[in-house]
Amino acid sequence: MSVYLSNYWLLYSEFLNIFKELKYRDIPIAIMTNFYQQIDEDLKKLMVKNDFHLQLKHANLTTSSDIQSFFEDLLKPLNNPIKNLEKGKTLINLDYIRISGRKMNEIFNKEKTVILSRSKNETYLEIPNLFIGKFKVDTTKYSSKLIESANEILNNYQDHPALGNSYFKNTFIQRIPLIVDTIETVFNLYEQIVIATVLVGTSEDMVSRALGIVGLMKGIPSICLQHGILMGEEAFMPVFTSHIAVYGEYEKRWYMHRGVQAERIATIGHPRYDDIFNYPKSSKNEFLKKYKLEENKITILIATGPNTDSNKFKKMVSLLVRNKIFQILIKPHPWELAKNQVKLYMDLKRQYKSVHVVTDRSVLTHELISHSDLVVASLSTVALESCLFNKPTFVYYFVQSNRHYDYFDRLGKYIQSDPTEIVNIMSYYFYSTDEKLKYEEVKTNFLIDSYNVKNSGKELSNLVNELARGEKLCFLKIKKFWL
């Protein structure tokens, strides 16, 4: 564990221990906030120091294997036996679910499913829709009291590195009304609608987190889908749902290392990737024409990511364009497009005739991958998708970060932090049959460990139905795991 992450979990435990008695509906409100979003750059700079922990007096989360149990201990008093609610509905929180409309209709029976969304429409893709605002009530008086209590606590920690940080404490205080409102909304929903199982796309947001925690209190099982490759640990831990659906064996090991019981982890992939295995063939000529690419050249798709070392990226591109058989299509990360952080790529486009940049945010990444001859990606889901498309895929590790990300380390030499080395390896791949065979073996082993599911939608449907019937829950009653 890096120094930053070690301090992160220590600080998280300090925060929860200090505020654990500040509750609404018996739920510690501090557990409802997305903690890492309260940490600004000034605080991050302190947290990379080895002596940061000396400023913490109430921290007790020191090892990775204790992460999940720490949070479970806080919520243990809320635990109620799981009910068999087979006649109830499967509730899908639409935010962050990332399942296509066609796939949604294929997986879920519209007679047994309801969507929870911010829309007032009666249906979503022919599935009944619940407008979340319908379950809201005025909770202002409760929020006001909690804010007053929270400020009293904060006043005792003005010299604390986090609780004395204006951004940290203001973010927490501003979230209290939203936390109270969300908890009450979910209680009202569960009391008015009979729910058998709950499906969320992440537990980072308040609604999904409340669905899991209040579900624990109501005896309702829940599943959290994996919303991307495991990079930022803070975005995936702790687990607030009874089960998590992960991509592969790598993720299962990852979660178990952090204290999640194996029986709660289902390696069923994600329905968003099912379309890759039967992706429709479109016209290559139209693709080339659309992006002004030449037919007789090798098209290299470069998928980017935030916090990239710009000098290394520029060097990699400059080396690639020296080979006249290569043409490059740069696909900026959605975050970069949203924040208009694409100057580096546009400058390269102006500098090199063979470099093209995709700035259309509506373009389908699968279309770009399917028509490219080779993909080189940052530490992103695009690299996994490209492997699933059976495309030659190389990963550049140019990210500037406060920890090491090991997800793609299993690719061996096909992930590189040196721009010259990765270009040499890519070039050699095209000119050596032996190298192609070596690469295929590495990629095959990587996918066996990372994603070995062909029909995730069916696997998810089976899991949902088994939970509704109570077939996946007997171990909970025997071992008394927290759910």
LOMAR-538928 format. One record per residue: x, y, z of N, C-alpha, C in turn; residue in three letters. Coordinates in steps of 0.1 Angstrom, whole numbers, plus 5000, padded with zeros to 4 digits. Atoms other than C-alpha are relative to their C-alpha. Example, Ala and Ser with C-alpha at 12.3 -4.5 7.8 and 13.67 -1.06 7.14 Angstrom:
BEGIN
500949885000512349555078500950125000ALA
499149895000513749895071499250115008SER
This chain:
BEGIN
500949885000500050005000500950125000MET
499249885001501450344991499850095013SER
500149914988502050615018498650074999VAL
501349925002499050815004498849915004TYR
501150094997496650515006500049965014LEU
499950034986497850415040499450115008SER
500549894993497150765052498550034997ASN
501449995004493850775033499149925009TYR
500850094992492450475052500150045015TRP
499949954986493750605085499150125002LEU
500849884999492150945079498549974999LEU
501450035001488850785068499549945013TYR
500450064987488750575100499950115011SER
500049894990489550885121498750084998GLU
501249935003486751075104498749935005PHE
501250074996484150805110500049975015LEU
500050024985485250735146499650135007ASN
500349874994484951105154498550034998ILE
501449975003481451135138499149885001PHE
500850125001480150785144498650015008LYS
501249994992477450905169499050104993GLU
500949905007476051165145499249924989LEU
500850095008473250965129498650054996LYS
501349985004470050985110499449874997TYR
500650145002467650685111500949895004ARG
499050104995470450505130501249984991ASP
498950015009472750545101501050115002ILE
499049894998476050735108500150084987PRO
500049925012475851015083501350014993ILE
498749985006479551035078500349884991ALA
499850115008479450695062499450014986ILE
500849985012477150825035500750104990MET
499349915010479551085020501149934993THR
498950065008481950994992501350075005ASN
499049944992484951055014501250064992PHE
498849955007487751094988499750144993TYR
500449875006485751384972500150125009GLN
499849894990486251585004501550045001GLN
498549974998490051585000500550094989ILE
499549915011491551874981501549984998ASP
498550025003495051914967500950035011GLU
499249964988496352084998500149885010ASP
500050114990495351795020500749884994LEU
499350115007496651544994501550015002LYS
498649974999500051704996500549965014LYS
499750054986500051635034500049855001LEU
500350144998498851285030501149914993MET
498950085006501851175009501349995009VAL
498949994991504151245039499949885010LYS
499950124991505350955061499550035014ASN
500349974986504651135093498650065002ASP
501449944999501051245085499249935011PHE
500850084990499650965107500250055014HIS
499749964986501251125138499050115004LEU
501049894997498551405136498649945002GLN
501450074998495651145139500049935013LEU
500150064987494451045173498949895001LYS
501250094999491350835165500049904988HIS
499950085012492550635135500449855004ALA
499750144996492550255137499949904988ASN
500150085012492450125101501450004994LEU
498650005004496050015094500449904989THR
499750105010495949715070498949984990THR
500950025011494349645037498949895003SER
500950114997492749325050498950045010SER
501049964991490849515076499050114995ASP
500949895006489149775053498649975001ILE
501450035000485849595048499549985014GLN
500550044986485549465084499850135008SER
500149874993486049825097498650064998PHE
501349945003482949945079498949915004PHE
501150094996480949635086499750015015GLU
500249994986481549675123499250135004ASP
500849874998480150035121498549974997LEU
501450025004476949905104499449885006LEU
500550134994476549575123498750025007LYS
501349984993473849715146498850014991PRO
501149985010471749785115499549874993LEU
500250135008471849425102498749935004ASN
501250084998468549245098500149884990ASN
500050125009468048895083499550034986PRO
500549995014467648875045498749944999ILE
501450065002464048825035499949934986LYS
500350065013462748605007498850084994ASN
501149915006460848854986499949974985LEU
500050045014460648664954498850074992GLU
501249945007457248824946500350154998LYS
499749855001458849174949500750034986GLY
499449955012460449374921501550015001LYS
498649975001464049404910500150154997THR
499949855002464949774914501450034994LEU
498849965006467549914891500250155001ILE
499749864999469150254900500650044987ASN
499549975014469650404865501350075000LEU
498849935000472450634874501249905001ASP
498750075001475850484864499849854997TYR
500250145002474350144855500749954987ILE
499250035012475950154820499649874993ARG
500550125008473749884804499250064989ILE
500749945012472449964769498549965001SER
501550035000468649984764499749874994GLY
500350135005468649684742500349895009ARG
499650104991470549484767499149995013LYS
500949994988468349604796498749924997MET
501250075004465249474778500249854999ASN
499650145002467049144770500149935014GLU
499750064988468049084806498949995010ILE
501049994990465149194827498649994996PHE
501450025002461549094828499250135004ASN
500649874997459549424826498849985010LYS
501150024991456749264847500649995015GLU
499450024987459249204876501150105003LYS
498949914999461549504872499450155001THR
500349865000461349874881501350084999VAL
498949915001463750154872499850125010ILE
500049884991464650424897500850114993LEU
499349895008465550754879499650145005SER
500449864997465351134880498950044990ARG
501049975010462851114851498649985006SER
501450024996459051164856499249914990LYS
500750085009458250944827499649875007ASN
500650124994456150634835500849884997GLU
499250125004458450394817501450054995THR
498749985006462050364807500349874992TYR
499850115008462550134777499049895002LEU
501150094997459149974784500049945014GLU
500050054986460149904820499450115009ILE
500649904991458150084847501150085007PRO
499049914994459950384860499550075012ASN
500349934988459950524895500750145000LEU
499349874998460650904898500450015014PHE
499550004986462850934928499450125008ILE
500649894993461351274936498749975007GLY
501350044994458051104944500149955014LYS
499850064986459550954976500750105009PHE
499349894992461151284989498950075009LYS
500849924991459751465019501050115006VAL
499249904994460951775038500749955012ASP
499250054988463851685061500850125006THR
499149894997465152035067500250015015THR
499849994986464552035105501049905005LYS
499150104996466551715109501450044996TYR
498749965005469351845087500650115008SER
499549884993469652175106500649955014SER
499550054987470051985139501449934999LYS
498850085002472751755125501150104996LEU
498949915004474652045109500550085012ILE
499649934987474652225143500949915008GLU
499250094992475951915160501449974993SER
498850025008478551855132501050125002ALA
499249884998479852215136500650005014ASN
499450014987480252165173501249915001GLU
498950105000482351865167501250064993ILE
498949945008484452045140500750115008LEU
499349894992485152335164501049955009ASN
499050064991487052095186501349954992ASN
498950055008489452005157500550104990TYR
499649905009490452335142501449994995GLN
498650025004494052235141500349874993ASP
499950135006493351895126500350024985HIS
499749985014494851845091498849994990PRO
501150015009491551745076498850075005ALA
501249944994488751855100500250155001LEU
499849865000490452195101500250064986GLY
499849955014490752215063498650054995ASN
501349935004488052455050499249924989SER
500750075011487352255018499449875006TYR
500450134994487051925037498750025008PHE
501149994991484752045064498750074993LYS
501249935006482552275042499349904990ASN
500650105009482051985017499149915008THR
500850094992480851765045498850065005PHE
501249924995478552025060499050024990ILE
500949975011477052105027499349874995GLN
500650135005476351735020499049955010ARG
500950064989474451675053498550014996ILE
501450005005471051795039499749904989PRO
500250105011471551575008500049865006LEU
499950134994472551275030498749975007ILE
501350024993469451315052498949984990VAL
501150015010467151365022500149874993ASP
499950125008468551065004499649885009THR
500450124991468250825034498550005002ILE
501550004998464650935040499349964988GLU
500650035013463850905003500049844998THR
499950145002465150545002499149925010VAL
500950074991463250445034498650014995PHE
501449985005460050585019499849904988ASN
500150095012460750394986499749855005LEU
500150144996461250055004498749975007TYR
501350024992458150115026498850004991GLU
501149995009455950184996500049904989GLN
499950105011457249934970500749875005ILE
499450134996457949564976501249974991VAL
498850025008461549514964500749875004ILE
499350134997463249174961501550014999ALA
498649985001466649274949500350144994THR
499649875005468549594941501249994992VAL
498850005009471049664913500450144998LEU
499449875002473349964913501349994992VAL
498950005009476150064890501350045007GLY
498949974991478450194918499450035014THR
500549964987478250274955500750135004SER
499449874997480050604952499050115002GLU
501149894998476850814949499149975011ASP
500850014988474550874978498849914998MET
501250085002471450714963500449855000VAL
499650145001473250384955500449955014SER
499550044987474950384989498849985009ARG
501150014991471650445007499149884996ALA
500750125004469950174986500649875006LEU
499350124994472549924999499950005015GLY
500050004986472650035035498649995006ILE
501350014995468950085040499449864997VAL
500350135003468549755022500449905010GLY
499550084989470649595049499050005011LEU
500949994988468249725075498649944997MET
501350055004465249605055500049854996LYS
499850145004466649265047499949984985GLY
500150015015466849335009501449984994ILE
498750025006469849194990500250094988PRO
499649905010471749414966501249964993SER
498850035009474349394938500550134995ILE
499349885006476849654928500949954988CYS
499250045011478249614893501350085000LEU
498749935001481949704886499950104989GLN
500249905010481850034868501250044992HIS
498849985008485350024854501149925006GLY
498950084995488749864858500450055014ILE
499649964986490149874894501250084999LEU
498849915000492350174894500050075014MET
500049934987491550424922499349925011GLY
500550094989491050204953498850075007GLU
501049924992488950484969498649994993GLU
501350005007486250444942499349875001ALA
500650134999485650074949499949945014PHE
500150054986486050024986499650115009MET
500550134996484349975009498849964992PRO
501250055007481449754996498850025009VAL
501249974993478049875007498849914996PHE
501150085004475949614989500349855005THR
499850144996475349244998500949924991SER
499250075010477049134966500750104991HIS
499449925011479449274940500249914988ILE
499850075013479549164904501350064994ALA
498749955005483149184891500449944987VAL
499650045013484949134858500649865000TYR
499350125001487248844866500749965013GLY
499350054988489548654890500950105006GLU
499249904994491848944894499350095010TYR
500849924991489049154909499649925013GLU
500450084988487948864932501250005010LYS
498850004991491548844946500150145006ARG
499849864995491649224949499150035012TRP
501049974989488449244970500349915012TYR
499750094989489348944991501250055008MET
498849944993492749104999499650125009HIS
500549894992490749395013498949975010ARG
500950054989488549185035498649964996GLY
501350035005485549115013499949844999VAL
500150155001484248755017499749954986GLN
500150065014484548534986498649984996ALA
501450045003480848434988499250124995GLU
500749885004479848794982500450054986ARG
499449965012481848824950499649914988ILE
500450085011480348714917500850044988ALA
499149975012482748694887499149984987THR
501050015011480048764860500250104990ILE
499849905010481549044840499050125001GLY
501049895000479349344830499349994986HIS
500850015012476549344804500550104989PRO
499549905009478149654788501049944990ARG
499050055009480849434772499449894991TYR
500650115008478449164758500050034985ASP
500149965014478049364726501349984992ASP
498750015006481749334719500149864992ILE
499950135006481348964711499149974988PHE
500850015012478749024684499950144994ASN
500149875005479649374674499850004985TYR
500350005015478149454639501150064992PRO
499049955009480549494611499550124992LYS
500449895008480349834596501050034989SER
499249985011481949974565501450075004SER
498649944997485750024569500350124991LYS
499849895009485750254539499450135006ASN
500749884994483250484556500750055012GLU
499349964988485250484588501350084995PHE
498849945005488450574569499750144994LEU
500449875006486650854550499650105011LYS
500549924989485050984582501150075007LYS
498949954992488351034599501250044991TYR
499049965009490351114568501349925001LYS
498950104998492550804571500349944986LEU
499650065013494450634543499949855001GLU
500350155000493550274533501249925001GLU
498850095001497050144528500950025012ASN
499249984989498350254562499449925012LYS
500450074987498250084597499450115009ILE
500749904991495750274619500249965014THR
499750024986496850304655499150095008ILE
500949924991494150414680500750025013LEU
499449974987495650594710498850065009ILE
501049954990493150624739500850065012ALA
499349924990494250884764499449995014THR
500550004987493750944801500550135007GLY
499649884993493951234826501349975008PRO
498750004993497151314845501149934993ASN
498950065008499351194817501250094999THR
498849925002502951304815500150044985ASP
500249955014502651524784501349984992SER
498850015008506351504775500249864995ASN
499950145004506351124774499049974989LYS
501050035010503151124754500450064986PHE
499549945013504551374728501149924994LYS
498950085005507651164725499549874993LYS
500650135006505650844719499450034986MET
500749975013503651014691501150044990VAL
499049965009506751174676500849884994SER
499350125004508450834674499149914991LEU
501050085009505350664659499950064986LEU
500249945013504950914631501249994991VAL
498850025009508550854619499849884991ARG
500350115008507250524606498850044990ASN
500949955010505450624574498849914998LYS
501150105002503250314574498950025011ILE
500949984989501550434607499250134998PHE
500849884998498650674610499349995013GLN
500450014986497350774644498750085001ILE
501349954996493850834657500050025015LEU
500049984986493850994691498550025005ILE
501349994993490750944713500150055014LYS
499849944986490851184743499049935010PRO
500950054990489351064775498850095002HIS
501249914998485751184782500250115009PRO
499849904990486851374812500850124993TRP
499249905006489451564791499150084990GLU
500949935009486851644765499050095007LEU
501049924992484351764791500750125006ALA
499349894994487051984807500850084989LYS
499249945011488452094772501550005003ASN
498550024997491851954782500649924988GLN
499650085012492751854746501150084992VAL
499049915008495352124736501249914996LYS
498950095004498151864737499849924988LEU
500350085011496451644712499750084987TYR
500249925012495351924689501350064995MET
498749955004498852064689500849894991ASP
499350115008500151714677499349984987LEU
500750015013497451714650500550104991LYS
499549895009498652044637501549974996ARG
498650025002502251934639500349884990GLN
499850125008501851594621498849974992TYR
501150025010499851524590499349865003LYS
500550134998499351154601499349985013SER
500750004987497851244634498650064999VAL
501449965000494051274638499449995014HIS
500649994986491951364669498549994999VAL
501450014999488451254677499550095011VAL
500649914990486651534695498549995002THR
501450024998483151424690499749915012ASP
500250074988481951314724498949894998ARG
501050105002479151104709500549884993SER
499450115007481450874690500149885009VAL
499950134993481350504700501449955000LEU
498750054999484650384713500149864993THR
500050135006483750034701500250014985HIS
499849985015483550164665501550034997GLU
498649965002487050314668500949885001LEU
499150124998488549994682499849904989ILE
500350105010486849764657500650024987SER
499549975013488249944627501550045001HIS
498649974999491750014641500849874999SER
499150125001494749774635500749975012ASP
499350024988496349834668499550115010LEU
500549904990495350004701501150025010VAL
499149974989497650174725499250095009VAL
500949934991495850294756500850035013ALA
499549974987496550454789499449905010SER
500650094990495550284822498550015000LEU
501449985001491950264811499249874996SER
500850115004489050034804500149974985THR
499950025015489650094766501049884997VAL
499050105002492749864769499349865001ALA
500750124998490549584783499049974988LEU
501050015011487849644756500749964987GLU
499350035012490449634729500549855000SER
499650144999491749294742498849914997CYS
501250085003488149164741499650004985LEU
500249995015487949284705501049924992PHE
498950075007490949074698501050084992ASN
499049915006493049374688501350005007LYS
498749984993496749404694500050125009PRO
500249894990496749614726501350025008THR
498849964993499649794742499650115010PHE
500349904990499550004774501250095003VAL
498949914996501550314781499750055014TYR
500249964986502050394818500750135002TYR
499449874999502650764817499250085010PHE
500849934990500250854845500850055011VAL
499349944988501451084873499149985012GLN
500950034989500050954905500849985013SER
499450024987500650894942500049865004ASN
499950154998500550514939500249934987ARG
499850085012501350234915498749924997HIS
501250085005498450074895500549874994TYR
499450135005499149704889499149924990ASP
501050085008496049604868500649944987TYR
499550045013497949584835501449945001PHE
498650064999501249454849500049864995ASP
500150145005500049104838500349994985ARG
499650005015500749214802501550004998LEU
498550025002504449194809500650124993GLY
499349895007506549394785499150084991LYS
500949935008503449504766499450125007TYR
500349884993502949774792501350075003ILE
498749934999505750034793499850145005GLN
500049864995506550364811501050084992SER
499049935008509250444786499450014985ASP
500649995013507950594753500849934989PRO
499250065010510850474732499849855000THR
500250154999510450114745498749954995GLU
501350055004506750094739499950014984ILE
500149985015507150224703500949894993VAL
499250105006509949974696499349865001ASN
500850134999507749684709498949994991ILE
501150005010504849794688500549984986MET
499550015014506949824657500549854998SER
499550145002508549484663498949904998TYR
501150095001505149324667499549994985TYR
500550005014504249414631501049934990PHE
499050065010507449274616500549865005TYR
499650134995507848954636498949905003SER
501050104997505648644635500249945014THR
499850064987507248504666499550105011ASP
500449914990506548824685498450005001GLU
501550015000502848804675499549885008LYS
500450124992502648454689500250025015LEU
499849974986504248564721499050095006LYS
501049904995501948854724498649935002TYR
501350074999498848634718499949915013GLU
500050084988499848404746499850085013GLU
500149914988500248694771498650055001VAL
501449945000496948844760499049905004LYS
501050114996495048514763500049975015THR
499950034986496348454798499550125008ASN
500549884994495548814807498550005001PHE
501450005001491948774796499449895008LEU
500550114991491548434814499850055014ILE
500049954986492348624846499150125001ASP
500649874999490648954838498550004995SER
501449995005487448884818499849874991TYR
500250125007486348534808498649964999ASN
501450015000482648584804499550044986VAL
500549975013480748574771498650065000LYS
501349944999477248654782499750045015ASN
500149954987477348864813498550035004SER
501449974998473648964809499349885006GLY
500650124995472548604814500549975014LYS
499550024986474848564844499450095010GLU
500649914990473448874860498649975002LEU
501450044998469848764854499949895009SER
500050124992470648434870500350045015ASN
499649964987472248604900498850085007LEU
501149934995469348844905498949915004VAL
501050094997466848564904500349915012ASN
499650094989468848344928499950085013GLU
500149924988469048634953498550025004LEU
501449984997465248694950499449875006ALA
500550124994464648324958500749965013ARG
499350034987467048324987501149894998GLY
499150115002469348064970501550045002GLU
498649964998472548274974500250055014LYS
499949934987471848375010500149915012LEU
500050094989471948065031501450015008CYS
498849994993475648115038500150125010PHE
500149884991474848455054499549965013LEU
500650044988472648295080500949915009LYS
499150094994475248035088501250085006ILE
498849944996478348255090499850145006LYS
500349874994476548575101500850114994LYS
499349895006478248795076499250125000PHE
500849885001477249155075499550024986TRP
500649975014474849235046499150125002LEU
